[in-house]
Amino acid sequence: MDQTLVLQACAMAAGIICAGAALGAALGNGFLTGNALASMARQPEMADKLFTNMLVSVGLVESMPILCYVIAVVFVFANPWVK
């Protein structure tokens, strides 16, 4: 297989990986913060605890796209399929 074709396919795969990770994180964070704000509005006395839990959860949701970006960078710059 031609090296150029492998590099092109890996660049496209990296773009798809980054787009999917960004979309998933955006949807997850939107859902998470929306429900947390609704919960805080219903029970204001629990707002501090809910806010702390929301921040921890947002950090966990954001860890997955960061790992996906690292994999995409590996595909582009340290490609295991290019000889």
C-alpha positions in Angstrom: 0.0 0.0 0.0 1.2 3.5 -0.9 2.5 5.5 2.0 0.7 8.6 0.9 -2.7 6.7 0.9 -2.0 5.5 4.5 -1.2 9.1 5.6 -4.3 10.5 4.0 -6.5 7.8 5.6 -4.9 8.4 9.0 -5.4 12.2 8.7 -9.1 11.6 7.8 -9.4 9.2 10.7 -7.9 11.7 13.1 -10.4 14.3 12.0 -13.3 12.0 12.5 -12.0 11.0 15.9 -11.7 14.6 17.0 -15.1 15.5 15.6 -16.8 12.6 17.4 -15.0 13.3 20.6 -16.0 17.0 20.5 -19.6 16.2 19.7 -19.8 13.6 22.4 -18.3 15.9 25.0 -20.5 18.8 24.0 -23.6 16.7 24.3 -22.5 15.1 27.6 -21.5 18.3 29.2 -24.7 20.1 28.1 -26.9 17.3 29.4 -24.9 17.2 32.7 -24.9 20.9 33.4 -28.5 21.3 32.4 -29.7 18.7 34.8 -27.4 20.0 37.5 -28.8 23.5 37.1 -32.4 22.2 37.2 -31.6 20.3 40.3 -30.1 23.4 41.9 -33.1 25.4 41.1 -35.4 22.8 42.7 -33.3 22.4 45.8 -31.2 25.5 46.5 -29.9 24.1 49.8 -28.1 21.3 47.9 -26.5 23.7 45.4 -23.0 23.5 46.8 -22.9 19.7 46.8 -24.5 19.5 43.4 -22.1 22.0 41.9 -19.1 20.1 43.3 -20.5 16.9 41.8 -21.1 18.6 38.5 -17.6 19.8 38.3 -16.2 16.4 39.0 -18.5 14.8 36.4 -17.6 17.4 33.8 -13.9 16.6 34.4 -14.6 12.9 33.8 -16.6 13.6 30.7 -13.8 15.8 29.3 -11.1 13.1 29.9 -12.4 11.0 27.1 -12.0 13.6 24.3 -8.5 14.4 25.6 -7.6 10.7 25.2 -9.1 10.7 21.7 -7.1 13.7 20.7 -3.9 12.0 21.9 -4.8 9.0 19.8 -5.4 11.2 16.8 -2.1 13.0 17.2 -0.4 9.5 17.4 -2.1 8.5 14.1 -0.9 11.7 12.4 2.7 12.1 13.8 3.8 8.7 15.1 2.0 6.5 12.6 2.6 2.8 13.3 1.6 1.9 9.7 4.1 4.0 7.9 7.4 2.2 7.3 
